Amino acid sequence: MARKLFGTDGIRGRTNAGAMTAATAMKVGLAAGRHFMRGGHRHRVVIGKDTRLSGYMMESALVAGFTSVGMDVIMTGPLPTPAIALLTREMRADLGVMISASHNPYADNGIKLFGPDGFKLSDEAEMAIEALIADPDIPLAPPEAIGRARRIEDARGRYIHAVKDSVSSEISFDGLKVVVDCANGAAYQVAPSAIWELGAEVVALGVTPNGTNINDGVGSTAIAALQAKVVEEGADIGIALDGDADRLIVVDETGRAVDGDQIMALIAGRMQDRGSLRGGGIVATVMSNLGLERYLAGRGLDLIRAKVGDRYVLEAMKAGGYNVGGEQSGHMILLDYATTGDGTVAALRVLASLVRSGKPASELLHVFDPVPQLLKNVRYEGGKPLDNAAVQKVIAEAEASLAGKGRLVIRPSGTEPVIRVMAEGDDQRQVEAVVDAICEAVREAV
């Protein structure tokens, strides 16, 4: 059975339209609650959210669904996605739920589910829940067994303590000036607090959420404000999180952006030097730069490429015994410290490396020279342009021209009618020509 609701990262869409309604959220609560009702113990679910206005509505609907089937609910309020994964495991909950649309604008929302181990659900579990959602006769709890819901006050402190423990107690950030952009999102309290408590001087951006300003001109997908602030303040470094704080982009002291590939290279190299890197390499996606692959090869390390999406990175990490993985876009999965991407934990690892090295961020974070890379999107209306014979011919010619000198990645978007065309190689002009030729072929095919 094909999944209709769940995508690569839970359920996501525009609020009060399509699947992202209170009615659907209640059905998700009913179905997921019933799916995880196993054994005779009192079942519980942890629910967190980011700062979107619709979060209150979705939270209430989910609570209604879960309590209806007899599951107790623990609500944390606004917290990062990795915090919910952590608390699900630490509090021995049967299920965790994060209400967030990550880096999307406030009008969108989403539902992410975690199993009792703190990891995102498998495809099989999501399909089983979808099947239950379609069932009009999900058994409800008898009146005396209806679940209870409560809010907890110590969730924020628990998470701050956990992320601080991800760096050595011998490390102090005294003397560092750090600009922290929280995207007016889920980490607006915890990320600045954790970094300040470790000794840094913190200049905070994006920490005044009002329900409609999440990711609005701030955060990891809109870093201009952070870049300007780092330079204005004379800060040592800037970090930008996204709406649910599972993604990280860094800005060095000159205002230059540093993507996830450089951050992975830094973290992996440091861990290899300490003998703590497992698996003999790292896991990234097909979008990571060829320069990263060459850098790792020079250190005797492998780069395993997964499909785009942190769930696929995580699957490959677990299958191969790797403890470092991530995406060029800034998702960093460090399995020694978290079961999912955690931008704050990754930021603390970068800050610790900055302190230990004594180097400026611009030097420390330029780990390798990326090769020229170009990504363009082509929108289409209906059909399957990649099946067109003329398009396939142009793609084959492009692959032949890049053989041994670069890479070509072409994939349809999973959420919109768009073909993403990416090429990289040592020759910038060749890369541009290849991408433009394929884009033009797709346009002509549709």
N, C-alpha and C positions, 0 to 999 in steps of 0.2 A: 504493500500500500504506500503510495506517495504521500509525503507530508504536505499538508495544505496550510497549516498555521505556523509551524516552526520553520525558521530559516536557519542560517548558519550560526546565529547567535540568539536563540530564543524566538519569541514572537515580537514583532515590531511593526509599527505603522502609525498613521496619523490618528490622533485621539478623536474619539466619537465618530469614527468612520471605519468601514471594513471590519477587521478583526479586533481593532483596539478600542473596544467599548467596555463599559462596566458589566454588561451582560456576559460578554465573552470572558472577562476576568473572573466573574463568579463561576462560570463553567470550568475554567481552568482550575480554580480552587477545589471545586467538587471532584473533578477528574484526577488531578494530581494527588489530592488528599486520599482519595479512595485507592489509587495505585500504590501509595506508600503506607497504607494501613496494613502492616504486617506484624503479626504477633499480638500478644495480649497486653502489652504495656500501654501506658498513656502516651499517645503520639503527640508530637509537637512540630511546628514549622516556624522558622525564623523569617520574618519579612522586613526587608529594608527598601529604601527608595532614594532617588536623587531629589532635586529641588524643584521639579516641574509642578506647575499648578495642578495638573491632572493626576499627580501622584496620590493625592488624598482620595480622589474618587476611585482609582484603581486599587488602592490599599483596602478601602472599605469593602469593595466588591470581593476581593480575594479573601478577606477575613470572613465574610458571609459564607463563601463557598467552603472554606476549610472547616469552620466551626460546624457547618451543617452536616458534615460527614463524621464529626466527632474528634477533630484534631484541634489541640490547643495552639494558640497563635502567640508568638512573641514578636512585638513590633519594636524596631530599633530607631525609627526616624531616619533622617538623611545620613547615609554612610556609603563609602565606596563599595563597589561590587566585591572586591576581594575581602572586605570586612565581613560581608554576609557569608561568603564561602568559609571564612575562618570561624565565625560564630556558629555556623551550622554544625561544624565538626566538634568544636570545643564544648558546645552545650548539648551534645549528643541528640541533636534534633534529627528527625527523619527526613527533613526536606528543608531547603533554603530557597527563598524567592527574592530576586532583586527587580524592582520596578524602575526601569531606566531605558532610555533610547540612546545612551552613550553620548556620542559627539553630535547627534542630530539636534535640530532646533527644538524649542520648547513645545511646539504644537504636536510633536511626535512623542510616543512613549513605547515602552516595551516590557516584556516579562521574561526574565532569565531564571532558570531553575537549576538548583544544585542538589545532588544526592547527599546522603548522610556522611560520605567521605569528603565532602567539600568540593568535589569535581562536578563540572557541568554534565548534564545527562547525556547518555548515549543516544544514538539515533533510534535504537530499539525502544528505549524507555519513552522517548518523545512520541514515537508512533503509537505506543500502547496508550499514552495519555490522550492523544488525538482520537483514538478509537473510543475511549470513554467519554470524551466531550460530545461525540455524536450520539451517545446512548441517552435516550430520554428517561431511562429508569435507573439511574445511579442510586443505589441504596443509601438512604439518609439515616443518621443516627437517631435512636429513640430519644424522647425528650430529656431523660435523665443523663444521657451520654453526649449531649451537645457540647462542643468545645468551648473553652474560655479564651478570651483575648486580653492581653496586657502589654503595656509598654515598659521597657526596661531603661533605666537611667545610666547604667554603667557600660553600655555597649561602646560608646566613643572611647572611654578610657581603656577598655580591653584592647581595642584595635591599636591605639597609640602605643600602648605597652608592647604589643606584638611587633609592630614595625620597628620600634626602637631596638628591640632585641635582635633584629636582622643585621645590625652592625656591632662590631666589637665594643665591649664596655670600656676598652682602653682608648677608643677614638673619641675625640671631642671636636666639635665644629667651631670652637672659639676662634674668633678672628675672621671667619667667613661671613661675607654679606651675600645673602641669597634672596633673589626675587622669586616669589612663588605665586604662580597664576593658577587658580583653582577653577576657572571657567564658570564661576557662580554655580558650581555644581556640588556633588556629593562630598567632596573632600574639603569644603570651604572652612571647616573648623579643624579637622584632624591633621591635615598635611602641614599647615603653618605651625600648629602646636608641636607636632613631633620634631620638626626641624629646629624650632626655637629651643625646645627642651634639651636638645643635644648640643646646644651652645651657640648656634649661629645667630647673627642679626638677620631678621626676616623682614622683608618688604612684601606685603601681601597685595595681590591683585585678584579680581574676580571672587571676592569673598562677601558680596552683598546680594545674595539671591533674593528675587522677589516673585518667583514663580514663572516669569516669562523671559528672563534674561540669561538663562543657562546657555553657554556656548555663543553668546551674542557679542562678537568682537573680542572675545577672550578665549583662553584655553588652547589646547594643542593644535586645533585646526585654524586658529586665528592668532598668530603669534606676534603680529606687528606691535601691539601694545607692550608685550613683554620685552621685545627687542629694544624698544625705545626706553623703557623703564630701566633696564639693565645698564644701558649706556648713561642715562641721566643720573642714576644713583651711584655710578662707579662701582657696581656690584661685581663680585667675583664670578657669578654664574646665575642663570635664570632657569627655572623649571616650569613647564606647562603641563597640566593634566587635562584630561577631557572630562565630560560631564559626570561620568561614573568613576573616574580616576583609575581605570585599568590601563591607561595609555600615557606615555611620557614623551615629550620632546624637550630637548635641552637647548639653551642659548648660551654661548660663551661670553666672555667679558667684553668682546668687541661687538656683540649683537648678532653674531652669525649663528644660524640655526644648525643644530646637530641632530640627525635623524636616528632612527632605531638601529640601523646597520652599524653606525659608529659606536653606539652605546653597547650593542651586543659584542662587538669586537673588543672593546675595552674590558667589559666584565669577564668575557671568556678568557682573554689573555691573562688577566690578574688571577683568575681562579686556576688556570693552568699552572701559573708560576707557583701557586700555593699548594698544588696537588689536589685541589678539590673539584676540578672539572671532571664530570663523569661522561662516559660514552665515547670519548675520543673526538669530540667536536660539539657542534650545536645544531639546532633545528631552526630554520628560517622558512620563508616562503619563496615561491617562484619569482616574487617581485624584488627580492633582495639583490643588491648590486653585485656584479661580477667582481668588483674590487674586494668585497668582503670575502668571497670565496677564495680569491688568490691570496689574500692576507692569511687566512686560516691555513691554507695549504702550505704556506711558507713556515708555519709553526707546527706542521705535521698534524693538523686537525682537519676533520671533515666538515663540510656544510651539507646537511640533509635538507632538501627542499620539499616543503609540503604545499598543499593547496592554500590559497588565501583564506584566512580565517583562523583566529587563535585556537578554535577547537581542533582544527586539523594539525596545527603545530603541536598542541598538547598530546594528541593521539600518537604522533610520531615520536615525541619525547618519551612517553611511557613505554611504547613498543621497543625503543632502542636503548633505554636506560640513560637518556640524556637529562641533565639538570639545568640546562640553559637553552632557551629558545625565545623566539619573538618575531616581530614583523617590522619592516622598514617604517611603517606608520607609527611605531612607538609602543606597541604591545610588548611587554617584557614578561616572560614567564620564568621565574626562578624557583624551581621546585623545592629547593632547600628551605624556602621561606614561605611559599604560598602555593595554593593549588590552582590558581588562575592568574591572569595578568594583573600586576600590581604596580602602578606608576609610582606610588610613594616609596615602596621598597626599592625599586630600581633607582629612584632618585637618591636615596640614602647610600646605595652602593657607589654611585657616581661621586657623591660628596665625600665619602670616605676615601675613595681613590684620589680625589683632589687634595685632600689633607695629607695623605701619605706621600704623594709624589712631590709636593711643593712646587709643582709647575702651574702656570696659568691654564685655565680651562681650554683656551684656544690651542694650546700645544698638546695637552693631555688627550683631548677629545678628537684630535685629527690622527686617528690610528692608521688609516690607509687612504690612498688616493682613489676615489671612486671613478669608474669609467663613465664616459658620457652615457646618459640614460634619458630616454624620452617616452612619455606616456601620453596618448591622446585617446579621447572617447568619441565614438561615432554613434549617434542616436539613429534608430531605425523604427519603422512602423510596420510591425507584423512580419511574418515569414522567418526564415533562417538563413540570413545572408552568408554565414560561414559555410553553408552547404553548397553555395553557388560555385560552379566550375571555374569561372573567371577569377573569383576571389581566391579559391584554392590554388590556382596557378600562380598568382602574384605572391601568395604566402610561400609557396614552394621555392620560387625564385629568390625571395628574401632570405629564407633559411639557408639556401645554398651560398648566397653572397656573404653571409655572416659566419659560415662554418669555420671554426677555429679562431674566430676573431670577436665573437660576440654571441648574444642570445636574443631570441625572439619569444615573446609571451603574448598570446592572444586569447582572450576569454570573454564570454558574455557576462554582464553583470547579473548577480543573483536577485537584484531588487528592482531593476528598471530596464527598459529596452535599449540597452547601450552595449556596444562592443568596445572592450578596452584593448588597445593596441600598444604594447610596450616593446621597445628594442633597446639594446645597449651594446656598446662595442668601443674599440679604441679610436675609431674614426667618427668624429661628431657629424660630419657631413653625410657619411654613409648611413648613420643611424637615422638622421632626419629624413633622408631620401626613402629609406625602407618604410618608416612609419607613414609618411605621406602617401606613398604608393598604395599601401594596404588600405588606409583610410579612404582613399579615393575609389578603390575597387569596391569597398563595402557600400559607399554612397551610391555608386552606379548600379549595384546589384539590387538596391531597394528603391 
